[in-house]
């Protein structure tokens, strides 16, 4: 393969990777904006926590498909425990008496 062709292919691959990364971050910013603008049930403090959570998940790298299912809020975990009993996946389920 001609050296110039190799160079162009290399530059194209880097360009594509950067486009994918840029699109990933744009999607994360879009999620933050949507949450702030459209989620009227959260107060400002809760929006700040959620903004941090979304930003961290996008900065940490591409999530797995299960991540959207692993983001239950603490109150949802309490409702789950009240309805179904048992482990909600938090240390709050543990007590010394159970040992």
C-alpha positions as CSV (number, residue, x, y, z in Angstrom):
1,X,0.0,0.0,0.0
2,X,1.3,3.4,-0.9
3,X,2.5,5.5,2.2
4,X,0.2,8.4,1.3
5,X,-2.9,6.0,1.2
6,X,-1.9,4.6,4.6
7,X,-1.6,8.1,6.0
8,X,-5.0,9.2,4.6
9,X,-6.7,6.0,6.0
10,X,-5.1,6.7,9.4
11,X,-6.3,10.3,9.4
12,X,-9.8,9.2,8.4
13,X,-10.0,6.6,11.2
14,X,-8.9,9.2,13.8
15,X,-11.4,11.7,12.3
16,X,-14.2,9.1,12.6
17,X,-13.3,8.3,16.2
18,X,-13.4,12.0,17.1
19,X,-16.8,12.4,15.4
20,X,-18.2,9.5,17.5
21,X,-16.8,10.9,20.7
22,X,-18.1,14.4,19.9
23,X,-21.6,12.9,19.2
24,X,-21.4,11.0,22.5
25,X,-20.8,14.2,24.4
26,X,-23.5,16.1,22.5
27,X,-26.0,13.4,23.4
28,X,-25.0,13.8,27.1
29,X,-25.4,17.5,27.0
30,X,-28.8,17.1,25.3
31,X,-29.9,14.7,28.1
32,X,-28.9,17.3,30.7
33,X,-30.8,20.1,29.0
34,X,-33.9,17.9,28.6
35,X,-33.8,16.9,32.2
36,X,-33.5,20.5,33.4
37,X,-36.1,21.9,31.1
38,X,-38.7,19.2,31.1
39,X,-38.5,17.5,34.5
40,X,-40.7,19.8,36.6
41,X,-41.0,17.3,39.4
42,X,-37.4,17.9,40.5
43,X,-36.4,20.9,42.6
44,X,-33.1,22.8,41.8
45,X,-31.1,20.8,44.3
46,X,-32.3,17.5,42.8
47,X,-31.6,18.8,39.3
48,X,-28.0,19.6,40.3
49,X,-27.5,16.0,41.6
50,X,-29.1,14.6,38.4
51,X,-27.0,16.9,36.2
52,X,-23.8,15.7,38.0
53,X,-24.9,12.0,37.6
54,X,-25.6,12.4,33.8
55,X,-22.3,14.3,33.2
56,X,-20.3,11.7,35.1
57,X,-21.8,8.8,33.2
58,X,-20.9,10.5,29.9
59,X,-17.4,11.4,31.0
60,X,-16.7,7.9,32.4
61,X,-17.3,6.4,28.9
62,X,-19.9,4.7,26.9
63,X,-22.4,3.0,29.2
64,X,-23.7,-0.5,28.9
65,X,-27.3,-1.2,27.9
66,X,-28.1,-2.1,31.5
67,X,-27.1,1.4,32.8
68,X,-30.5,2.9,32.2
69,X,-32.0,0.2,34.4
70,X,-29.5,0.7,37.2
71,X,-30.5,4.3,38.0
72,X,-33.4,3.9,40.5
73,X,-33.6,6.8,42.9
74,X,-33.5,6.1,46.6
75,X,-37.3,6.8,47.0
76,X,-38.0,4.2,44.2
77,X,-35.9,1.7,46.1
78,X,-37.9,2.3,49.3
79,X,-41.2,1.9,47.4
80,X,-39.9,-1.3,45.9
81,X,-39.0,-2.6,49.3
82,X,-42.4,-1.7,50.8
83,X,-44.2,-3.4,47.9
84,X,-42.1,-6.5,47.5
85,X,-39.9,-6.7,50.6
86,X,-36.4,-8.0,50.5
87,X,-33.1,-6.6,49.2
88,X,-33.1,-3.3,47.3
89,X,-29.4,-3.5,46.7
90,X,-28.5,-0.9,49.3
91,X,-26.7,-1.2,52.6
92,X,-29.8,0.1,54.3
93,X,-31.3,-3.4,54.0
94,X,-28.7,-4.8,56.3
95,X,-29.0,-4.7,60.1
96,X,-26.8,-6.4,62.7
97,X,-29.8,-8.2,64.2
98,X,-30.1,-10.2,61.0
99,X,-26.7,-11.9,61.5
